[in-house]
Amino acid sequence: MLRRTVTAMATVALAGASVAAQAAPQPAPRLDSSIEESSEELTSTHWVLIVLGGILLVWGIIELTDDDEPESP
């Protein structure tokens, strides 16, 4: 009997939470211009980091493959 009571209470609680969540007012979405500007800044920063990473990659390959040591006779 206790098990049925606990199961019934849990079922009512889960169903009530679902109904309460649906009945809660949802805030209206806002369109803010600062979001659009910040996303443009992020993309430009993204490209700058990609270019710098590419330059460092090429420089690292050149440093690893370049033979600066003189040939000993």
N, C-alpha and C positions, 0 to 999 in steps of 0.2 A: 504494500500500500504506500509506503514511504517513497519507494522508487517511482511509482506512477505519479505521485504528487510532485516530486522533483522534476520529472520529465515534463509534466504539464506546465509547471512554472517556467521552466527553461524555454519551452515552445512559445508561451505567451510573451516572455521577455524578448525573444528573438523577433517575433512577429511585430511586437510593439516598437522595437527599435527601428525596424525597417519602415514602418508607417511614419514614425516620427521623423526619420531622415528625409522621406519624400515630402513631408508637409513643411519642412523648414524652408523659409524663403532663400532663394539663391541670389547672390549679388550680381548685378549687371556687369558684363565685361566692359572694361575701359580700354580705349585705344589711346595710347600715350605716344607722343612724337619722340620722346626721349628714348623709348625702346627701339624705334627704327634707327635713330642716329647711333645708338650704342652698337647695334648689330652691324652697321656699316663700319664702325671703328674696329670692331672685332675682326671683320673680314680683312680689312687692310692690314691690321696687325698680324693676322694669320699669314698673309702673303709675304710680309716682311720677314717673318720667322722662317718661312719656307725657303726664301731666297738666301737668307743668312746660313741656314742649315746646308743648303746646296753648296754655297761657297766654302764652308768649312769642310764639307765632305770632299770636294775637289782638292782643296789645299792639303788635307790629310793624306789623300791618295798620292799626290805629288811628293809630299815629304817622305812617305814610306817607300816609294819606288825610285826616288832620285838618289843617285850614287854620288855623294859629295866627297867621299874619301878618295884621296889619290891612290893610284895603283902603285904598289911597292915593287921595285925591281928584283 
